[in-house]
Amino acid sequence: MRSDGFRAILGDDGRRALDALATPRSFRRADRLCREGDSSRNVLVLLSGHVRIMSVTPDGREVMVGVRGAGDIVGELAAIDDRSRSATVEALGDVEALEVPGSRFVALCQRDARVSWALVVVLSARLRGVGRLWLEMTGGAAIRRVAAQLMLLAVQLGVYHDGTVEITIPATQAELAMTAALSRGSWARATRELRQRGVISTGRGRVTIHRPAELRQLAH
């Protein structure tokens, strides 16, 4: 489990308080944990597996806006502001989670400072991340945007081994291109250049970063 995930920040007492209100849930690959626009308010804390966060743009395109893993919380915004779901959450594989009714989660935050503080820390980190991603994805050459997107996925999903980083890609090439504000052709050309430089190699549903430092430099 990541040390900066919501569940880790809660601490032992906070986890016990949350777990007392929760129901275990299991999901399979492609299951929707929640759907954008739905009126459900349940909050989920991931125990294992990964999910991707998808949102529909004003022109009707569905783009990936994030990936969450073990220890992360999803669905909390609908519970906090009592509005419809702002995004769709889809399982990337087998996922185990704890589900808490939105009203109970809000009441817990109001009476338990540990839980509310953990939520503040997580939302603050996400807000900073959105700002950085916006700067990275809305300017510069295509190769810079692709490098920034791959570095983000490496942080979220990367498996490190002997100086390389292996990423199981959570979206299609077209979805990744849209997320980076690129055409599919521009994304393909940029990844081809990265392969030719020996920075990455690609396979079906995966990317291996052979030179993480060089990719990081290209992303800035």
Buried (B, 14 or more C-beta within 10 A) or exposed (E): EEEEBBBBBBBEEBBEBBBEBBEEBEBEEEBBBBBBEEEBBBBBBBBBBBBBBBBEEEEEEBBBBBBBBBBBBBBBBBBBEEEBBBBBBBBBBEBEBBBBBBEBBBEBBEEBEBBBBBBEEBBEEEEEBEEEBEEBBEEBEBBBBBBBBBBBBBEBBBEEEEEBBBBBBBBEEBBBBBBBBBEBEBBBBBBEBBBEBEBBEBEEEEBBBBBBEBBBEBBE
